[in-house]
Amino acid sequence: MMQQGVGTERDRIAAETRVSELEAELERVQADVTFIGVGSGTGVVLRSPINGIVISRRANVGMTVQKGSDPIVEVGDPSALLIVADVFERDLPLVREAARAHVQLSSLNGSFDGHVSSIGTVVATGLRTAPVRIAVEHAPVALRPGMFGRVQIEGVARDLSLPTEAILIKDGKESFVYVEQDPLTFIRRPVVVAQHAEDGRVRIVSGISPGDKVVVRGALLLDGSADQLL
């Protein structure tokens, strides 16, 4: 047509562009047919891209579905579940990636093991916690998303611990201990402690060093301004 003087270069470019668009659309539709299935009559076969279990189903008889709408069926892989533990800000220095973790769920008997896969970098403003994600090594069959439980994470071995009666608290938030400087002198020293105590002892995150002599009995008598013991 160009040689006969019919049409212009602009018309040829527009026609070629349209052909390219239709070819791309054809490839997309063919890919959708391969994924969905050809079906028969009013029935359409939907194939999940992964093996797993149905987490939610919103599909109903007679429902109209359009491309780009909300998912009608969600499928999850139980082996890919992660446990998210909310760890208090003061305990975060005790947690390391790959640390062993023990998980107990109120709805399941016994416990199972895992390890820390990642540590959140943002602390929530409300409870002052950060998410620590734990990969489950041998997930129980009954494990389901949304369950609640308790997680015990093995901390750093070099952390020190003291009896709870050695820790004093002032104004409800500042924790400190008394360290012996000489037989007649004791120095008040702020410390950062872990959130939970075990067997009457609490882990010390920072503030004292190995070899420091800490008052563990009668510490409250040395400081009349302290509000309470830990």
WOGI-V608679 format. One record per pair of residues at least 24 apart in sequence whose ideal C-beta (glycine too) atoms are under 8 Angstrom apart, sorted by the first residue. I is the first residue (numbers start at 1). J is the second residue. Records with the same first field share a line. If there is no record, write none. Layout:
I=J ; J
This chain:
46=73
48=73 ; 75
50=75 ; 77
51=77
52=76 ; 77 ; 78
53=78
55=145
76=145
78=139 ; 141 ; 143
79=139
81=136 ; 139 ; 143 ; 145
82=117 ; 133 ; 134 ; 135 ; 136
83=114 ; 133 ; 134 ; 135 ; 136 ; 149 ; 151
84=131 ; 132 ; 133 ; 134
85=131 ; 132 ; 133 ; 134 ; 151 ; 153
86=124 ; 127 ; 129 ; 130 ; 131 ; 132
87=129 ; 130 ; 131 ; 132 ; 153
88=127 ; 128 ; 129 ; 195
89=123 ; 128 ; 129 ; 130
90=192 ; 193 ; 194 ; 195 ; 205
91=194 ; 195 ; 196 ; 205
92=119 ; 123 ; 130
93=192 ; 205 ; 206
94=153 ; 155 ; 156 ; 159 ; 194 ; 203 ; 205
95=119 ; 132 ; 153 ; 155
96=156
99=153 ; 154 ; 155
100=153 ; 154
101=134 ; 151 ; 152 ; 153 ; 154
102=151 ; 152
103=134 ; 136 ; 149 ; 150 ; 151
104=149 ; 150 ; 151 ; 152
105=143 ; 147 ; 148 ; 149
106=148 ; 149
107=142 ; 147
108=140 ; 142 ; 143 ; 147 ; 149
112=136 ; 137 ; 138 ; 139 ; 140
113=137 ; 138
116=153
155=194 ; 203
159=194 ; 203 ; 204 ; 205
160=203 ; 204 ; 208 ; 210
161=201 ; 202 ; 203 ; 204
162=201 ; 202 ; 204 ; 208 ; 214 ; 216
163=200 ; 201 ; 202 ; 216
164=197 ; 200 ; 201 ; 202 ; 229 ; 230
165=216 ; 217 ; 219 ; 229 ; 230
166=214 ; 215 ; 216 ; 217 ; 219
167=191 ; 193 ; 202 ; 219 ; 229 ; 230
168=219 ; 220 ; 223 ; 226 ; 228 ; 229 ; 230
169=226 ; 227 ; 228 ; 229 ; 230
170=225 ; 226 ; 227
171=227
172=227
175=230
176=207 ; 226
177=207 ; 208 ; 214 ; 215 ; 219
178=214 ; 215 ; 219 ; 222 ; 223
179=208 ; 212 ; 213 ; 214 ; 215
180=213 ; 214 ; 215
186=215 ; 222
188=223
193=230
197=230
202=230
